[in-house]
Amino acid sequence: MSLADQSQQSYPTSVQVTVHQARNLRTKGKNGTNDSYAIIQVAKDKFSTAVAEKSVDPVWKEEASFDLPLFHPGNAERCMLYIIVMHRAQVGLDKFLGQAVINLLQLYDNKARKKTEWFKLVDKTGKEDKARGEVLLDIQFMRNNMSASMFDLSMQDKPRSQFTKRKEEPSIHYSHTADNTHCHSRFQRYPTAASQ
């Protein structure tokens, strides 16, 4: 793929995941209920919801955002979203209830998908061995398109006093390539009372 092709291809720079609720979870707690929570994971980044107590249909309505600096087909293993639903045990280790494993690359390419949808929970190996319930997710892809010119415009035509005049103008450049996002900045010195 040429550089021109890569610049034409637009990939998101982050994903926002909202875990609304789960339904029909397997019960692991006392009295046929769960004290459940969800772990949201992309690559090595994790977020955990609060515990929804005494429910088989917990409601969380919590969101997390994850950067996707290496979001492209050549890096599929780092573009997987895991939603792991657990039961908080009073004693001992928490118990696994199920997980949804979502390929973000495929989801991004599916333009006909609904913004909010139910995903089936499966076992740790990815098999639907027993009914484990479902989780309702809202997955939104975002792209940061800021450029240096946006910063330059904010500095133009503003009156400056002698005390706030800078020796150098700020210089921040953002660039996006198919395999990484880069932020380049140049530090500047501001005049202090001692240096004037």
N, CA, C and O of each residue as an XYZ file, in Angstrom:
784
protein
N       0.836     -1.161      0.000
C       0.000      0.000      0.000
C       0.892      1.239      0.000
O       1.811      1.350      0.811
N       0.620      2.154     -0.900
C       1.436      3.356     -1.004
C       1.070      4.343      0.103
O       0.049      4.189      0.773
N       1.913      5.352      0.283
C       1.650      6.377      1.287
C       0.363      7.127      0.980
O      -0.386      7.485      1.889
N       0.107      7.363     -0.300
C      -1.119      8.057     -0.700
C      -2.348      7.238     -0.326
O      -3.346      7.790      0.136
N      -2.279      5.915     -0.523
C      -3.398      5.040     -0.154
C      -3.615      5.058      1.352
O      -4.756      5.080      1.813
N      -2.530      5.049      2.122
C      -2.646      5.052      3.578
C      -3.276      6.345      4.076
O      -4.074      6.327      5.013
N      -2.923      7.463      3.455
C      -3.489      8.727      3.908
C      -4.964      8.833      3.543
O      -5.720      9.517      4.233
N      -5.387      8.164      2.463
C      -6.790      8.152      2.076
C      -7.616      7.310      3.035
O      -8.789      7.598      3.274
N      -6.999      6.268      3.585
C      -7.706      5.370      4.475
C      -7.829      6.031      5.838
O      -6.844      6.507      6.402
N      -9.019      6.054      6.347
C      -9.266      6.741      7.607
C      -9.629      5.732      8.679
O     -10.614      5.005      8.547
N      -8.839      5.686      9.738
C      -9.103      4.787     10.850
C      -9.402      5.617     12.090
O      -8.901      6.733     12.226
N     -10.220      5.078     12.999
C     -10.492      5.818     14.233
C      -9.268      5.850     15.141
O      -8.400      4.980     15.068
N      -9.215      6.856     15.986
C      -8.106      6.976     16.933
C      -8.505      6.548     18.341
O      -7.645      6.358     19.201
N      -9.820      6.394     18.582
C     -10.284      5.905     19.882
C     -11.660      5.272     19.740
O     -12.358      5.462     18.744
N     -12.026      4.516     20.763
C     -13.349      3.887     20.806
C     -13.947      4.163     22.180
O     -13.266      4.075     23.201
N     -15.229      4.497     22.184
C     -15.952      4.711     23.436
C     -16.947      3.574     23.590
O     -17.767      3.337     22.702
N     -16.879      2.869     24.712
C     -17.728      1.705     24.967
C     -18.598      2.000     26.177
O     -18.093      2.337     27.248
N     -19.912      1.873     26.002
C     -20.851      2.011     27.112
C     -21.466      0.651     27.383
O     -22.054      0.038     26.492
N     -21.330      0.178     28.617
C     -21.961     -1.074     29.042
C     -23.261     -0.673     29.733
O     -23.256     -0.183     30.862
N     -24.379     -0.893     29.030
C     -25.675     -0.499     29.584
C     -26.160     -1.491     30.636
O     -26.432     -1.120     31.778
N     -26.264     -2.760     30.236
C     -26.833     -3.761     31.134
C     -26.552     -5.161     30.608
O     -26.021     -5.340     29.512
N     -26.923     -6.147     31.417
C     -26.860     -7.549     30.993
C     -28.206     -8.180     31.329
O     -28.966     -7.664     32.148
N     -28.482     -9.302     30.680
C     -29.733     -9.999     30.984
C     -29.514    -11.503     30.925
O     -28.623    -12.001     30.237
N     -30.354    -12.205     31.668
C     -30.359    -13.672     31.695
C     -29.004    -14.271     32.077
O     -28.591    -15.284     31.512
N     -28.318    -13.652     33.024
C     -27.021    -14.174     33.459
C     -27.201    -15.477     34.239
O     -28.224    -15.681     34.891
N     -26.207    -16.347     34.166
C     -26.181    -17.532     35.030
C     -25.998    -17.055     36.460
O     -25.282    -16.087     36.716
N     -26.643    -17.735     37.379
C     -26.557    -17.298     38.774
C     -25.451    -18.041     39.508
O     -25.300    -19.257     39.381
N     -24.691    -17.287     40.271
C     -23.596    -17.847     41.071
C     -23.711    -17.435     42.529
O     -23.008    -17.973     43.384
N     -24.589    -16.489     42.819
C     -24.698    -15.976     44.181
C     -25.803    -16.638     44.973
O     -26.460    -17.570     44.508
N     -25.994    -16.135     46.180
C     -27.036    -16.651     47.067
C     -28.413    -16.227     46.564
O     -28.558    -15.203     45.895
N     -29.406    -17.021     46.894
C     -30.806    -16.714     46.577
C     -31.058    -16.530     45.082
O     -31.958    -15.782     44.700
N     -30.285    -17.193     44.238
C     -30.511    -17.146     42.789
C     -30.241    -15.803     42.142
O     -30.860    -15.473     41.131
N     -29.325    -15.019     42.704
C     -28.963    -13.724     42.115
C     -27.446    -13.622     42.007
O     -26.719    -14.538     42.393
N     -26.985    -12.507     41.482
C     -25.554    -12.230     41.352
C     -25.245    -10.848     41.908
O     -26.110     -9.974     41.957
N     -24.019    -10.668     42.319
C     -23.447     -9.346     42.567
C     -22.428     -9.169     41.447
O     -21.249     -9.482     41.613
N     -22.890     -8.667     40.312
C     -22.063     -8.726     39.102
C     -21.484     -7.375     38.709
O     -22.016     -6.313     39.031
N     -20.367     -7.470     37.998
C     -19.707     -6.303     37.429
C     -19.117     -6.716     36.090
O     -18.959     -7.904     35.808
N     -18.794     -5.725     35.268
C     -18.219     -6.000     33.949
C     -16.834     -5.380     33.861
O     -16.589     -4.287     34.372
N     -15.940     -6.096     33.207
C     -14.599     -5.591     32.906
C     -14.570     -5.317     31.408
O     -14.891     -6.192     30.605
N     -14.186     -4.103     31.036
C     -14.069     -3.716     29.628
C     -12.581     -3.649     29.338
O     -11.840     -2.972     30.050
N     -12.131     -4.351     28.291
C     -10.693     -4.398     28.005
C     -10.428     -4.268     26.509
O     -11.075     -4.924     25.692
N      -9.469     -3.416     26.164
C      -8.913     -3.304     24.815
C      -7.400     -3.333     24.989
O      -6.832     -2.501     25.696
N      -6.750     -4.299     24.338
C      -5.306     -4.526     24.507
C      -5.018     -4.702     25.996
O      -5.610     -5.575     26.630
N      -4.125     -3.893     26.568
C      -3.793     -4.044     27.991
C      -4.564     -3.076     28.889
O      -4.422     -3.117     30.111
N      -5.370     -2.213     28.292
C      -6.135     -1.241     29.069
C      -7.448     -1.854     29.535
O      -8.173     -2.465     28.750
N      -7.751     -1.682     30.839
C      -8.961     -2.266     31.429
C      -9.732     -1.219     32.218
O      -9.166     -0.270     32.762
N     -11.034     -1.423     32.261
C     -11.930     -0.610     33.076
C     -12.945     -1.554     33.701
O     -13.411     -2.485     33.044
N     -13.290     -1.325     34.959
C     -14.261     -2.171     35.654
C     -15.449     -1.326     36.097
O     -15.271     -0.227     36.620
N     -16.661     -1.838     35.888
C     -17.859     -1.131     36.333
C     -18.042     -1.324     37.831
O     -17.318     -2.094     38.463
N     -18.999     -0.630     38.379
C     -19.397     -0.844     39.769
C     -20.123     -2.189     39.861
O     -20.542     -2.740     38.844
N     -20.267     -2.704     41.059
C     -20.971     -3.972     41.277
C     -22.471     -3.693     41.369
O     -22.912     -2.857     42.158
N     -23.251     -4.409     40.549
C     -24.715     -4.351     40.624
C     -25.148     -5.520     41.502
O     -25.009     -6.680     41.114
N     -25.667     -5.217     42.670
C     -25.941     -6.261     43.659
C     -27.296     -6.929     43.466
O     -28.270     -6.296     43.058
N     -27.334     -8.226     43.771
C     -28.545     -9.042     43.842
C     -29.428     -8.923     42.607
O     -30.600     -8.558     42.706
N     -28.865     -9.232     41.447
C     -29.626     -9.150     40.199
C     -29.094    -10.152     39.183
O     -27.893    -10.415     39.131
N     -30.003    -10.716     38.366
C     -29.565    -11.520     37.221
C     -29.638    -10.680     35.948
O     -29.154    -11.096     34.895
N     -30.246     -9.494     36.049
C     -30.328     -8.547     34.938
C     -29.750     -7.202     35.396
O     -30.492     -6.230     35.540
N     -28.434     -7.139     35.625
C     -27.832     -5.919     36.185
C     -27.823     -4.758     35.199
O     -27.725     -4.950     33.987
N     -27.929     -3.551     35.743
C     -27.848     -2.321     34.956
C     -26.640     -1.541     35.473
O     -26.531     -1.258     36.666
N     -25.728     -1.196     34.546
C     -24.521     -0.446     34.923
C     -24.519      0.971     34.345
O     -24.287      1.939     35.070
N     -24.775      1.092     33.053
C     -24.742      2.384     32.347
C     -23.439      3.132     32.619
O     -23.443      4.291     33.035
N     -22.331      2.445     32.374
C     -21.010      3.050     32.562
C     -20.236      2.985     31.252
O     -20.426      2.073     30.448
N     -19.362      3.963     31.050
C     -18.609      4.009     29.794
C     -17.119      4.159     30.047
O     -16.676      4.628     31.096
N     -16.374      3.743     29.045
C     -14.913      3.875     29.072
C     -14.445      4.178     27.655
O     -15.031      3.698     26.685
N     -13.393      4.972     27.539
C     -12.798      5.284     26.237
C     -11.395      4.705     26.174
O     -10.651      4.728     27.155
N     -11.049      4.188     25.009
C      -9.745      3.565     24.801
C      -9.101      4.151     23.551
O      -9.763      4.299     22.524
N      -7.816      4.486     23.632
C      -7.064      4.921     22.458
C      -6.809      3.727     21.556
O      -6.589      2.612     22.028
N      -6.842      3.973     20.254
C      -6.559      2.932     19.261
C      -5.395      3.378     18.382
O      -5.594      3.616     17.191
N      -4.188      3.499     18.931
C      -3.073      4.019     18.141
C      -2.625      3.089     17.024
O      -2.021      3.550     16.055
N      -2.899      1.807     17.129
C      -2.448      0.843     16.116
C      -3.638      0.149     15.477
O      -3.621     -1.067     15.286
N      -4.681      0.919     15.141
C      -5.917      0.350     14.605
C      -5.801      0.168     13.091
O      -6.045      1.103     12.328
N      -5.432     -1.026     12.669
C      -5.399     -1.371     11.249
C      -5.365     -2.886     11.128
O      -5.026     -3.564     12.098
N      -5.707     -3.441      9.964
C      -5.802     -4.898      9.803
C      -4.533     -5.665     10.144
O      -4.622     -6.830     10.530
N      -3.379     -5.072     10.020
C      -2.136     -5.766     10.339
C      -1.898     -5.934     11.834
O      -0.920     -6.563     12.239
N      -2.767     -5.388     12.642
C      -2.596     -5.434     14.090
C      -3.879     -5.910     14.773
O      -4.306     -5.333     15.773
N      -4.486     -6.955     14.234
C      -5.803     -7.425     14.679
C      -5.844     -7.829     16.143
O      -6.857     -7.617     16.808
N      -4.766     -8.406     16.657
C      -4.794     -8.882     18.046
C      -4.949     -7.744     19.052
O      -5.435     -7.974     20.159
N      -4.548     -6.521     18.696
C      -4.694     -5.380     19.605
C      -5.980     -4.607     19.350
O      -6.211     -3.554     19.945
N      -6.817     -5.138     18.461
C      -8.076     -4.473     18.113
C      -9.277     -5.308     18.545
O     -10.316     -5.304     17.885
N      -9.126     -6.017     19.650
C     -10.209     -6.839     20.184
C     -10.752     -6.173     21.447
O      -9.998     -5.681     22.286
N     -12.079     -6.172     21.558
C     -12.754     -5.654     22.741
C     -13.285     -6.838     23.534
O     -13.990     -7.690     22.992
N     -12.950     -6.891     24.810
C     -13.430     -7.950     25.699
C     -14.346     -7.324     26.742
O     -13.986     -6.346     27.397
N     -15.530     -7.900     26.886
C     -16.437     -7.552     27.974
C     -16.558     -8.811     28.817
O     -17.150     -9.795     28.374
N     -16.011     -8.797     30.012
C     -15.990     -9.975     30.885
C     -16.912     -9.685     32.064
O     -16.702     -8.726     32.807
N     -17.935    -10.520     32.230
C     -18.896    -10.333     33.314
C     -18.546    -11.296     34.442
O     -18.396    -12.498     34.227
N     -18.420    -10.748     35.641
C     -17.992    -11.509     36.816
C     -19.010    -11.359     37.945
O     -19.753    -10.380     38.012
N     -19.022    -12.371     38.840
C     -19.810    -12.308     40.079
C     -18.838    -12.043     41.226
O     -17.866    -12.778     41.399
N     -19.095    -10.996     42.007
C     -18.247    -10.651     43.145
C     -18.559    -11.627     44.272
O     -19.669    -11.634     44.805
N     -17.588    -12.441     44.631
C     -17.764    -13.431     45.699
C     -17.477    -12.792     47.053
O     -16.570    -11.969     47.177
N     -18.247    -13.172     48.063
C     -18.016    -12.669     49.420
C     -16.715    -13.231     49.991
O     -15.983    -12.548     50.707
N     -16.446    -14.506     49.652
C     -15.239    -15.181     50.127
C     -14.579    -15.853     48.929
O     -15.266    -16.469     48.115
N     -13.281    -15.748     48.811
C     -12.568    -16.397     47.716
C     -12.553    -15.554     46.452
O     -12.806    -14.350     46.478
N     -12.249    -16.220     45.344
C     -12.117    -15.535     44.056
C     -13.476    -15.213     43.449
O     -14.450    -15.939     43.648
N     -13.525    -14.101     42.699
C     -14.740    -13.773     41.960
C     -14.978    -14.838     40.897
O     -14.038    -15.487     40.438
N     -16.250    -15.017     40.504
C     -16.610    -16.099     39.585
C     -16.947    -15.562     38.207
O     -17.653    -14.564     38.066
N     -16.430    -16.238     37.196
C     -16.643    -15.891     35.796
C     -18.077    -16.249     35.398
O     -18.523    -17.374     35.623
N     -18.802    -15.282     34.803
C     -20.157    -15.539     34.317
C     -20.205    -15.684     32.802
O     -21.022    -16.444     32.281
N     -19.351    -14.974     32.096
C     -19.323    -15.045     30.638
C     -18.579    -13.858     30.070
O     -18.274    -12.900     30.780
N     -18.287    -13.931     28.770
C     -17.593    -12.827     28.117
C     -18.082    -12.665     26.687
O     -18.522    -13.620     26.048
N     -17.996    -11.441     26.207
C     -18.244    -11.144     24.796
C     -16.906    -10.694     24.218
O     -16.243     -9.823     24.781
N     -16.515    -11.286     23.100
C     -15.262    -10.925     22.430
C     -15.641    -10.320     21.083
O     -16.254    -10.985     20.248
N     -15.274     -9.056     20.874
C     -15.712     -8.315     19.695
C     -14.498     -7.824     18.924
O     -13.635     -7.138     19.472
N     -14.439     -8.181     17.649
C     -13.378     -7.719     16.763
C     -13.735     -6.305     16.314
O     -14.661     -6.124     15.524
N     -13.017     -5.310     16.806
C     -13.332     -3.918     16.498
C     -13.114     -3.578     15.029
O     -13.819     -2.728     14.484
N     -12.154     -4.224     14.380
C     -11.926     -3.980     12.951
C     -13.149     -4.384     12.137
O     -13.595     -3.633     11.269
N     -13.696     -5.573     12.413
C     -14.886     -6.035     11.695
C     -16.090     -5.158     12.020
O     -16.883     -4.829     11.138
N     -16.220     -4.786     13.279
C     -17.339     -3.943     13.689
C     -17.265     -2.582     13.002
O     -18.287     -2.055     12.564
N     -16.078     -2.016     12.905
C     -15.892     -0.718     12.253
C     -16.243     -0.794     10.768
O     -16.825      0.141     10.217
N     -15.889     -1.904     10.122
C     -16.179     -2.074      8.694
C     -17.651     -2.329      8.412
O     -18.104     -2.116      7.288
N     -18.412     -2.782      9.411
C     -19.831     -3.084      9.234
C     -20.638     -1.793      9.367
O     -21.050     -1.428     10.468
N     -20.861     -1.115      8.264
C     -21.548      0.179      8.283
C     -23.047      0.040      8.558
O     -23.703      1.021      8.906
N     -23.594     -1.174      8.404
C     -25.028     -1.394      8.619
C     -25.356     -1.722     10.072
O     -26.526     -1.887     10.416
N     -24.350     -1.819     10.920
C     -24.596     -2.228     12.306
C     -25.348     -1.150     13.077
O     -25.302      0.037     12.754
N     -26.042     -1.620     14.113
C     -26.732     -0.700     15.010
C     -25.716     -0.128     15.987
O     -24.729     -0.780     16.328
N     -25.964      1.081     16.428
C     -25.053      1.722     17.377
C     -25.065      0.995     18.722
O     -24.020      0.810     19.345
N     -26.255      0.586     19.162
C     -26.411     -0.131     20.424
C     -26.987     -1.501     20.121
O     -28.014     -1.612     19.452
N     -26.326     -2.551     20.614
C     -26.844     -3.896     20.361
C     -26.441     -4.871     21.457
O     -25.528     -4.618     22.243
N     -27.160     -6.004     21.483
C     -26.902     -7.077     22.444
C     -25.840     -8.007     21.893
O     -25.858     -8.357     20.713
N     -24.907     -8.410     22.763
C     -23.865     -9.371     22.400
C     -23.971    -10.566     23.336
O     -24.093    -10.408     24.551
N     -23.922    -11.782     22.752
C     -24.004    -13.009     23.554
C     -22.738    -13.210     24.361
O     -21.631    -12.935     23.899
N     -22.927    -13.693     25.573
C     -21.794    -14.057     26.419
C     -21.450    -15.517     26.174
O     -22.335    -16.367     26.069
N     -20.156    -15.801     26.084
C     -19.665    -17.160     25.834
C     -18.702    -17.545     26.954
O     -18.412    -16.737     27.835
N     -18.203    -18.791     26.916
C     -17.250    -19.221     27.942
C     -15.856    -18.679     27.637
O     -15.676    -17.938     26.671
N     -14.880    -19.040     28.448
C     -13.515    -18.504     28.306
C     -12.841    -18.921     27.010
O     -11.918    -18.248     26.552
N     -13.288    -20.024     26.409
C     -12.684    -20.482     25.151
C     -13.410    -19.925     23.936
O     -12.985    -20.157     22.804
N     -14.506    -19.188     24.152
C     -15.251    -18.614     23.040
C     -16.410    -19.472     22.575
O     -17.057    -19.140     21.582
N     -16.688    -20.570     23.268
C     -17.780    -21.467     22.872
C     -19.062    -21.104     23.609
O     -19.035    -20.619     24.741
N     -20.180    -21.350     22.941
C     -21.485    -21.160     23.564
C     -21.903    -22.484     24.184
O     -22.836    -23.126     23.702
N     -21.221    -22.899     25.251
C     -21.493    -24.196     25.872
C     -22.820    -24.224     26.608
O     -23.541    -25.219     26.537
N     -23.153    -23.160     27.308
C     -24.391    -23.036     28.071
C     -24.899    -21.616     27.881
O     -24.142    -20.715     27.520
N     -26.171    -21.433     28.123
C     -26.716    -20.075     28.054
C     -26.094    -19.245     29.174
O     -26.236    -19.577     30.351
N     -25.415    -18.182     28.813
C     -24.734    -17.335     29.799
C     -25.303    -15.925     29.837
O     -24.881    -15.106     30.653
N     -26.253    -15.638     28.963
C     -26.856    -14.318     28.929
C     -26.270    -13.439     27.842
O     -25.517    -13.897     26.981
N     -26.631    -12.166     27.901
C     -26.198    -11.187     26.905
C     -25.858     -9.873     27.602
O     -26.272     -9.621     28.733
N     -25.101     -9.054     26.903
C     -24.729     -7.739     27.420
C     -25.059     -6.698     26.347
O     -24.782     -6.900     25.165
N     -25.656     -5.577     26.779
C     -26.049     -4.499     25.871
C     -24.947     -3.444     25.854
O     -24.628     -2.843     26.879
N     -24.371     -3.230     24.667
C     -23.245     -2.307     24.505
C     -23.559     -1.230     23.484
O     -24.287     -1.458     22.519
N     -23.006     -0.074     23.711
C     -22.998      1.020     22.744
C     -21.525      1.252     22.415
O     -20.739      1.613     23.291
N     -21.152      1.045     21.147
C     -19.750      1.169     20.733
C     -19.654      2.259     19.674
O     -20.253      2.150     18.604
N     -18.895      3.315     19.977
C     -18.734      4.434     19.046
C     -17.255      4.652     18.757
O     -16.425      4.720     19.663
N     -16.954      4.758     17.479
C     -15.581      5.033     17.056
C     -15.423      6.533     16.864
O     -16.328      7.206     16.372
N     -14.249      7.055     17.263
C     -13.980      8.480     17.136
C     -12.620      8.693     16.487
O     -11.723      7.853     16.564
N     -12.507      9.848     15.847
C     -11.251     10.190     15.186
C     -10.868     11.608     15.584
O     -11.692     12.520     15.514
N      -9.628     11.795     16.001
C      -9.113     13.102     16.372
C      -8.499     13.730     15.131
O      -7.504     13.231     14.606
N      -9.092     14.826     14.658
C      -8.618     15.468     13.429
C      -7.980     16.825     13.694
O      -7.929     17.660     12.791
N      -7.497     17.066     14.898
C      -6.904     18.367     15.191
C      -5.610     18.552     14.416
O      -4.842     17.610     14.216
N      -5.391     19.760     13.993
C      -4.149     20.064     13.281
C      -3.511     21.300     13.898
O      -4.124     21.988     14.714
N      -2.313     21.564     13.510
C      -1.586     22.713     14.057
C      -2.280     24.017     13.705
O      -2.225     24.968     14.485
N      -2.934     24.088     12.546
C      -3.579     25.332     12.145
C      -4.695     25.724     13.105
O      -4.989     26.911     13.247
N      -5.324     24.755     13.768
C      -6.361     25.073     14.743
C      -5.763     25.844     15.921
O      -6.395     26.755     16.455
N      -4.567     25.484     16.315
C      -3.906     26.176     17.413
C      -3.465     27.569     16.970
O      -3.564     28.525     17.739
N      -2.983     27.688     15.744
C      -2.527     28.975     15.241
C      -3.681     29.972     15.178
O      -3.501     31.141     15.521
N      -4.872     29.528     14.744
C      -6.017     30.414     14.641
C      -6.433     30.951     16.005
O      -6.879     32.093     16.116
N      -6.293     30.150     17.019
C      -6.701     30.592     18.352
C      -5.791     31.702     18.883
O      -6.192     32.428     19.792
N      -4.603     31.852     18.352
C      -3.648     32.852     18.833
C      -3.721     34.159     18.035
O      -3.205     35.178     18.493
N      -4.347     34.152     16.856
C      -4.357     35.338     16.003
C      -5.340     36.391     16.520
O      -6.341     36.063     17.156
N      -5.046     37.621     16.244
C      -5.922     38.766     16.511
C      -6.326     38.912     17.973
O      -7.399     39.441     18.265
N      -5.498     38.461     18.883
C      -5.786     38.656     20.299
C      -4.821     39.707     20.826
O      -3.613     39.606     20.612
N      -5.350     40.717     21.515
C      -4.444     41.741     22.053
C      -3.534     41.134     23.116
O      -3.954     40.320     23.939
N      -2.290     41.552     23.070
C      -1.313     41.036     24.028
C      -0.666     42.198     24.768
O      -0.346     43.231     24.180
N      -0.487     42.013     26.026
C       0.204     43.043     26.806
C       1.693     42.724     26.816
O       2.109     41.644     26.397
N       2.481     43.661     27.290
C       3.929     43.470     27.375
C       4.265     42.277     28.263
O       5.258     41.589     28.027
N       3.450     42.029     29.274
C       3.746     40.976     30.243
C       3.425     39.579     29.728
O       4.008     38.603     30.199
N       2.509     39.465     28.771
C       2.138     38.133     28.286
C       2.754     37.805     26.934
O       2.519     36.728     26.386
N       3.548     38.737     26.391
C       4.163     38.474     25.093
C       5.160     37.325     25.210
O       5.969     37.287     26.137
N       5.098     36.405     24.279
C       5.962     35.226     24.321
C       7.142     35.402     23.381
O       7.042     36.080     22.359
N       8.247     34.792     23.732
C       9.424     34.833     22.862
C       9.232     33.920     21.662
O       9.712     34.224     20.570
N       8.541     32.813     21.850
C       8.278     31.889     20.753
C       6.806     31.537     20.759
O       6.189     31.447     21.820
N       6.240     31.338     19.583
C       4.859     30.885     19.471
C       4.811     29.378     19.675
O       5.761     28.680     19.320
N       3.721     28.862     20.240
C       3.630     27.408     20.429
C       3.571     26.684     19.092
O       3.019     27.192     18.117
N       4.124     25.540     19.065
C       4.122     24.741     17.844
C       3.776     23.302     18.194
O       4.589     22.586     18.778
N       2.575     22.885     17.837
C       2.143     21.513     18.086
C       1.648     20.941     16.768
O       0.829     21.555     16.084
N       2.139     19.785     16.423
C       1.751     19.153     15.165
C       1.228     17.756     15.441
O       1.870     16.980     16.148
N       0.076     17.433     14.895
C      -0.484     16.094     15.007
C      -0.441     15.456     13.631
O      -0.767     16.094     12.630
N      -0.040     14.205     13.586
C      -0.075     13.483     12.317
C      -0.602     12.094     12.580
O      -0.415     11.549     13.668
N      -1.254     11.520     11.601
C      -1.818     10.169     11.742
C      -1.336      9.326     10.577
O      -1.475      9.699      9.413
N      -0.771      8.189     10.916
C      -0.373      7.237      9.893
C      -1.192      5.985     10.083
O      -1.878      5.840     11.094
N      -1.130      5.079      9.128
C      -1.919      3.851      9.202
C      -1.502      2.981     10.372
O      -2.295      2.153     10.820
N      -0.295      3.134     10.884
C       0.138      2.240     11.954
C       0.346      2.936     13.290
O       0.619      2.261     14.282
N       0.226      4.265     13.359
C       0.446      4.904     14.643
C      -0.026      6.348     14.581
O      -0.162      6.911     13.495
N      -0.274      6.945     15.725
C      -0.615      8.351     15.832
C       0.536      9.043     16.542
O       1.029      8.555     17.559
N       0.962     10.178     16.007
C       2.106     10.877     16.586
C       1.691     12.281     16.998
O       0.894     12.923     16.315
N       2.216     12.744     18.084
C       2.038     14.119     18.533
C       3.428     14.693     18.733
O       4.200     14.203     19.558
N       3.739     15.722     17.985
C       5.051     16.354     18.104
C       4.832     17.743     18.696
O       3.963     18.481     18.230
N       5.585     18.099     19.690
C       5.458     19.438     20.241
C       6.849     20.016     20.469
O       7.818     19.281     20.659
N       6.929     21.331     20.447
C       8.187     22.021     20.705
C       7.965     22.886     21.940
O       7.026     23.680     21.995
N       8.829     22.723     22.915
C       8.695     23.503     24.136
C       9.187     24.913     23.875
O      10.107     25.123     23.085
N       8.574     25.870     24.536
C       9.006     27.241     24.401
C       9.248     27.828     25.780
O       8.687     27.374     26.777
N      10.087     28.836     25.815
C      10.375     29.501     27.077
C       9.521     30.752     27.176
O       9.341     31.481     26.200
N       9.005     30.982     28.354
C       8.231     32.190     28.600
C       9.076     33.118     29.466
O       9.779     32.652     30.363
N       9.018     34.410     29.213
C       9.828     35.330     30.012
C       9.368     35.331     31.464
O       8.170     35.317     31.744
N      10.302     35.348     32.357
C      10.002     35.440     33.788
C      10.512     36.773     34.293
O      11.267     37.459     33.604
N      10.103     37.139     35.487
C      10.533     38.420     36.064
C      12.048     38.470     36.198
O      12.650     39.531     36.033
N      12.670     37.331     36.497
C      14.126     37.281     36.684
C      14.869     37.461     35.370
O      15.984     37.983     35.365
N      14.276     37.041     34.250
C      14.990     37.099     32.972
C      14.776     38.408     32.238
O      15.412     38.636     31.209
N      13.895     39.284     32.735
C      13.612     40.530     32.014
C      14.420     41.679     32.511
O      14.290     42.792     32.001
